[in-house]
Amino acid sequence: MNYKPIIIVAGEPNSVFFELFFKVIKKKINSPIILIASKKLIIKQAKILKKKISFNITNEFELIKKENNLKKINLIDVHFKQQSAFNKITSKSNNYISDCFNIAIKLLENNISNKLINGPISKKTFLKNKFNGITEYLADKTNTKKFAMIIYNKSLSVCPLTTHLPIKHVSKKINKSEIINKVKLINNFWKSKFNKKVRIGITGLNPHCESISVFNEDSEIIIPTINKLKKFRYNIEGPFSADTIFLRNNRKKFDLIIGMYHDQVLTPIKTLFEYDAINITIGLPFIRVSPDHGPNESMLGKNKSNYLSLFNSIKFLDF
C-alpha cells in the first residue's frame, strides 16, 4: 500500500512541538513525513532534550519534480536565526512560520499530498488580530469560503459555530446560512471519512435556550434552521441547553455537538478527553489537522509534555 506523505509545519519555534515530535517518531507510522522547519533549531533542541533524530534533507522543488525518494522523515530546512534552543515567543518568528506555511501550501497545490499538520502557534503573536485563528488563516490562503473547525475524538466531537471570537460579537455572527453550511460540511466529512451519517446535536445560545431580550436567537434562528435541516433528512436534534447536553446519557446520542461559540463546546470536550483530541479543519482543499493545544511556553525544555494529541493527529492522517 502506498501512503501519501504527511506534510508537517512545525509552527512556533519556541514551543513544545519538537519535544513531542521526538517522542512520536518512535511509534509505528506508515506514511512518510515531510517536516518543514529549521534544521539548526531541531539540532539545538534535540541536544537539550537528549534526543537523536535522522532525516533526509530535501526541498520543495525536488519534491514537486519527484526527484527525491522519500524516507521516513524528510526535512525541508527553513532559515530561522536564534542563538539559543529555546526563547520567549515574539514576532521574530512570524516570517519563518509564514515561509513554512507557504512551502506547505505549494506542495499541497502540486498534489504532493493532501494531508497537512501544523504544530502549535501563538495566534496572538503570529496572526496579529488579522484572523480569528489558524483555521481562518488557512481558509484565506486557499480562498476557502465555507469551512468548519472540529475538535475530534472517536467517542464524541464538537464544532463551534463561531471560533476564536470575543463573546460580545458572537450573537451577531449566528445566522441560518452559517448553521446550514456547517452541518452540510460535517455530514459530508463523516460520509467520506467514516462512511456513516453523522448524528448531530446542537446547543442553544442562551442559558436554557431562553432569553429575556425581545429577540431570542434560539427561537428565531436556531430552531427554524434545525427544522429546515430535518426536512432534508439531516440527523440533527436541538437546540439543547449547553449545561446538560454533555451529561453522559445525553452526549452518547451524538457523534458531534455543534455549539454557538468556542468555550461552550471546547471546555467540556477538553474536560472529558484532555489531550485525547485533535483539531480538524474541514472544507479546505486538503485535510488539515493540528494537536489540540498551544505552544505551552512554560514547559519548554522540560521533556514532560504529553505527546498524545500530536500522535493522534499523525495517526488520523496515516492512510
Order of alpha helices (4+ residues) and beta strands (2+ residues): beta-alpha-beta-alpha-beta-alpha-beta-alpha-beta-alpha-alpha-beta-beta-alpha-alpha-beta-alpha-beta-alpha-beta-alpha-beta-beta-alpha
